[in-house]
Structure formats: C-alpha cells, structure tokens
Amino acid sequence: MIAEFLVVACLVIGTTFNCLGIIGLLRFPDVYTRMHATTKMTTFGSVFTALSVIIYGASQFIGTGDGQYITLSLHTVLAALALAVTNAIGSHAIARGAHRSGIMPAQAVIDRLAEVPP
C-alpha cells in the first residue's frame, strides 16, 4: 500500500516536472534559456520517474522474492545515472556549439563566453 502511494507520487512529480520542461521550451526566448529549462526539468522529472520504477521493483522483490525485479531496479538506477550525466554534458556541448556558430543570447547583458578564445 505504501509502495503504491510512493510510486504514484513519484510518477506525478516526474510528470509535472517533465511538463514544466515542455512549458519552458515553448515560452523562453532563445536556445540557451530553452535548453536550460528542458535540461533541468526533464532530468529532474526523469529521475523521479526512474525512482518510481525502482520503488516498484523493490516492493515486488520484497513481495515475491523474484530476482528479476532487482535487475529491473539496478538497470533503472544505471539508466538514471547515465541520463543525468549525458543530459548535462550534451546541453553544455549544444550551448557551446550554438555560441560558436554565432547565436547570441536574447537578452544578455554580459557575455563571458565571448571573452574566451575558441
């Protein structure tokens, strides 16, 4: 009963943050702020979605003793870690590439990256 509540709560939190990322993608003015919103929100939302799968797998393992649920939980942990790392690195690379190709921030007052030699 408690595990079901935690799974649903994590799914609701994950879905909410993924939806906030979509709203940020639609509302913000340039590639940098859009990418910031989507990267942060979808990483956070996906971690909570993965957490719901981990809780589900752990509760099923405790209830049934079947080892496949632990495997499910471990694979989900690895996927969440990979997502967290690759999402941050990928967004940094995209932002750096956008800046080097001449796309400037919409309302930047100070552009510290322009001071760095390529």
Secondary structure as GFF3:
##gff-version 3
##sequence-region A 1 118
A	DSSP	alpha_helix	2	27	.	.	.	ID=ss1
A	DSSP	alpha_helix	31	64	.	.	.	ID=ss2
A	DSSP	alpha_helix	68	100	.	.	.	ID=ss3
A	DSSP	three_ten_helix	112	115	.	.	.	ID=ss4
###
